[in-house]
Each structure stands twice: as structure tokens, then as C-alpha cells.
Amino acid sequence: MNIVKLFYCLCFIALLGCASSEPVKKQDSNADEVRANAQKAYSELDAEQ
């Protein structure tokens, strides 16, 4: 019986956590943008060295 109460408490806490979190924004990923950002980041790293 104690295990069932513990399970219900954990489920309740999980529901509260989900309800209080912000929704995730959906991003449109563009492969060319990702490549350009990666290239820029690598070039900045090379410039620092």
C-alpha cells in the first residue's frame, strides 16, 4: 500500500512539473543555416588560437 501511495505522489509531482514548464518552441531548421553557423563558429575558434 505504501508503494502505491508513493507512486501516486510521484505522478502528482511529475504532473505539477509538466504543468509549470514552458512549452518548447518549434524551430524550422534549415541545413544551410546550420552549416553556416557551424562554419562561423569554427572560424572564430581558429581566429582565437
C-alpha positions in Angstrom: 0.0 0.0 0.0 2.9 2.4 0.8 4.3 1.8 -2.7 1.0 2.7 -4.3 0.9 6.0 -2.3 4.5 6.7 -3.3 3.6 6.1 -6.9 0.7 8.5 -6.8 2.7 11.2 -5.1 5.5 10.9 -7.7 2.9 11.1 -10.5 1.3 14.2 -8.9 4.7 15.8 -8.6 5.5 15.0 -12.3 2.2 16.5 -13.4 2.9 19.7 -11.5 6.4 19.8 -13.1 5.0 19.4 -16.6 2.2 22.0 -16.0 4.6 24.6 -14.7 7.2 24.2 -17.5 7.2 26.4 -20.6 6.2 24.9 -23.9 9.1 24.2 -26.3 9.2 26.4 -29.3 9.3 24.6 -32.6 12.1 25.8 -34.8 12.3 25.4 -38.5 15.8 24.0 -39.0 17.5 24.9 -42.2 20.5 22.8 -43.1 22.3 25.6 -44.9 21.8 27.9 -41.9 23.2 25.2 -39.6 26.3 24.7 -41.8 26.8 28.5 -42.0 26.6 28.9 -38.2 29.0 25.9 -37.7 31.5 27.3 -40.2 31.3 30.7 -38.5 31.9 29.2 -35.0 34.9 27.2 -36.3 36.4 30.2 -37.9 36.0 32.2 -34.7 37.7 29.3 -32.8 40.6 29.3 -35.3 41.0 33.1 -35.0 41.3 32.9 -31.2 44.1 30.4 -31.5 
